[in-house]
Structure formats: structure tokens, C-alpha cells
Amino acid sequence: MPDRFPFPELQRSDDAATPEGRQLFSRLTKQVRLRQLQLLVALQQCGSVVQAAAHLHMSQSAATQALAELERVLDMKLFERHARGMRPTVAGQALIDTAHGVLAGLQEVSESLASIRRGAAAALRLGAIPAAAMSVLSQLLPRFYEAHPQVHVDVHEDASAHLLSQLMGSGLDAVFCRQPAMLPAAFVFEPLLLDAAVVIADANHALAGRRDIALQALKGARWVLPSYGIAVRNILEAEVLPVLEGASWFPASTVSLPVLEGLLTQPGAVSLVPRSILPGLRTQGRVRVLDVQIEGRLPPLGAVYRRDRAPALLLEMLRLWHRLRLPDGASFPAEQAGGPALSKK
């Protein structure tokens, strides 16, 4: 008999659970069906058993029975009735949030399985923040497919916090994002691309095309704010806005490129964005980088993956990146990247 549990993450999770939590987990895994999770999501979306049952092609009595059985298994009320139908309780909402993730994961793996059935040799599940998708994966994937045309790659774009959570739950093989402040010891960040914050404006902006623009020249500008919590927003709030007395901004914040381009057409509008997203903004030739020096530094873009369980195809993909010809100083030299991908010949 082996003297160590082969999956330490599962063992730690179980040890950390309360007795009541372990009991509920046991009931969920042994007695709850995926169809019941689908029903929970449908009930939240539809607000009534009749509509939820019709959406899932079930009879009303079968849906009512399935919900009652789930509430009996958990010994908790999951929905409550009100004048306009049904709404989830606190417990119901917690289970619904998890059900969304479970069903989304099954949809993603179904696509991978379908590709394998059609002849794909393997599958990679990648997460990417928008900046990494535009600056890294947009260049990397076409070259990867030249060598591996039969590999199915599923790219899921989202915020890094959500993607890293999926990676740590084994829902993704790697996440292309900015360097996290902290990572569990089982994971490694391999830097791939340097990045910087730049000021952008519409091509018709009064400062477009001028050289060596002082930051104070933007005193009368109106800012399109990046979404709260992302790295470039922190630079804007710490370095730019404090020195621009009376700075104004639109009553909106966004990471949507079409929305950003639209707002930049307004008189005097400017924004601070990562240089890495510029390829996505220049498709219509409307956006210009203003020659303003920004001191704040963005964390590099790179890939986070499990140190000891990275798929061979992922490691090959990362080695391919280091062989690409990028502008001087944009990418990390192979000897500085430091990830396991570079140690394999």
C-alpha cells in the first residue's frame, strides 16, 4: 500500500472541511444529479416551475419533484415563493453559482471531446485576459497550428482572478495573464511579454502627432477610465489623475474595446491603456498613441500553469513563443523566463 495519498490537494481540502461540510459534500456527490443542477439554473432564470420545466422539456410535476428531492437531500430550502413566482434563498443562490461553473465546464469539455471525436489529436484549455489574448495568443496560436493542426485549443477570455480560480480547480491547463502578486507553490508564472501603460486618443485629437507631450498638457482632457481593479487603473489613479487638477472623466469605466473606441471620439477624450491591447484598437485606424511619458510599470504578461503537471503541448507552445521574432525588449529572453518549459530540449 502506498504511504501517501496520491492527490494531496483533495486530501487537504477534505481535512480542512467541517464535519457538516463533509456530510453535505458526500450527499451532493452521491445523490445529486446534473439534471437537478440544470433545474436550479433554469428556475433562477425563469422564476417559475412551469417555465423552467418547459425550458428543460420536463413535466411540471417532474420538476417540482426534482427540486423537492434536492431540498430533502440537503435539508435546506433552496427557493422561496413570492408574488411574481420564485426566487432563490441564500443557500439556493450559493448552489446556483456553483452549478453555473459546473455546467459551463461540462460545455467546454464537450467541445473538446467533440473535436477529438472529429479527429483532433489532443486538446488544450487556455484562459486569457484580453491583453494577453491580443498580444500573445493572437501571434502564438497561428504558428502553433502550423506545427499542430490537429490539436483543439479552447480559449476562454475573462478576468485573471476568475481564470486563476479555474486553473487551480483543474478547469484550465494554463492562464495567460499578468504576473500575480502571489501563487501557490504548485504553480509557476513564466513571463513572456513586457508591457507599458500608454495614453491614447482619437486620431483627430488636438495632441495627436505631437512629440514629447508633457502630462500637464492633458489638464483639460476627459478620461475614459479602465475598469476598477486592473493594473492600468491603479497607475492612472496613483500617477496621472493626482497631478491633473480638476481632471474629469466619463461616468463609465470599461475594458470593452468597441466601447472605448466609441468614447474616444468625444471631444477631448483620452484614456490610459496597456500597450499590449493596441492591436485590437487599431483595426479601424481611429486610435493614436500620444507621446506622453508614463512612469508607472505594468506587471509582465505571461503564463501560469502547474509546475509538475503542465501538458507537453503547452510547454512546446511556450518554447515556440520564445523563438518568435518580436521587437527588441518586448519579450523575455529564454534564459530569463525561468519556467520549466525552457528546460526541456
Order of alpha helices (4+ residues) and beta strands (2+ residues): alpha-alpha-alpha-alpha-alpha-beta-beta-alpha-beta-alpha-beta-alpha-beta-beta-beta-beta-alpha-beta-alpha-beta-alpha-beta-beta-alpha-alpha
